[in-house]
Amino acid sequence: MSTLVNNVDEKLAPFLRQLADSIDNNELSSEQIQQIGEFFMSYKITNQSNENNSEINDPSEFIKFLTLGMYIYRFVLNGDNQNSGNNDTQNSQISVDDIE
């Protein structure tokens, strides 16, 4: 098992460096950038929740969390503005700095 982990470790760092270079050089499609952004947000959220050791125990807080996540996914990331009277959400973008 440790051999498999070592093989992944050896390939992961160069892959991430090449990925960073591709981002810097604008060589990726918007779909690839979105996928990388989703991974980045997932990674950050996972680490923050592990560091804070915070869980959502209150059901109403959990509903708020899910609703906000659905709103961000549907209106901000996907630009689904068909059911909304507000056209500002289609042009909204999330900055990496907003996540930290």
N, C-alpha and C positions, 0 to 999 in steps of 0.2 A: 504494500500500500504506500509506503514512504517513497518508493521509486516513482510511482505515478505522480505523487505530489511534487517531487523534485523536477520531473519532466514538465509539469504545468508551470512551476515557478520559473524554470529556465526560459520558457516561451512567453510567459505573461509580461514581464518587464519590457522586452523588445517590442512586443505587440502594442502595449500601451504607449510607448515612446513614438512608434510609427503612427499610431492613431492620433496622438497629440500633434505631431508634425502635419498630418493630413488636415486636421482642424485648422491649424495656423495658416496653412497654405490654401485654404478654401477648396479642397479637393473632394469633399464629400457632398452627397446629395442632401436635400432637405429631409428626406426620410431617414437617412443615416444619422444626421444631426439630431433629429427628434428621438431616435432610438437611443443614442448616446446620452441625450439629456434626460430621458426617462430612467436610464440606468443610474446616472449621476444622482438624480433626485431620490431614487429608491435607496441608493447606498448612503446618502447623507441622512435620510430619515431613519434608516435602520441604525446607523451609528449614534445618532442623537438620542433615539429612544433607548438604546442600550446604555449610553452614558448616563442619561437621566434616570434610567430604570423606571420610567413612567409608563403606566398603563392607563387606559381609559376605562375606569370602573363604573362611572355614571352613565346609564343608558342614554340620557339626553345629550351628554357630551359626545357619545359615540355617534348618535344620529347627526349631530352638527358636523362632526368630522367627515362622515360619509357624504353628507350633502355638499359640503365645501369641496371635497375631492371630486364629486360628480360634476359640480359646476365648473371647476377648473378644467377637468378633462373635456367636457362637452363644449363649453363656450370659449375658453381661452386657447387650449391646445389644438382643438379640432376646428375652431372657427364656426361651429354650428350656430348660426344666428337666425335660423328660420322661425323659431318660436319666440324670439325676443324682440321687443320693440326698441331696444337700445343697440344702436349700431357701433358703439364704442368698444364693445367686447370683442368684436371681430379683429380689431387692430391692436388689441392688448398683447403684450409679450411679458414673459416672466424672465427676469434677469437672474443670473447665477448668484449675484450678490444678495438677492431677495431670500435665497434659501439659507444662507449662513447666519 
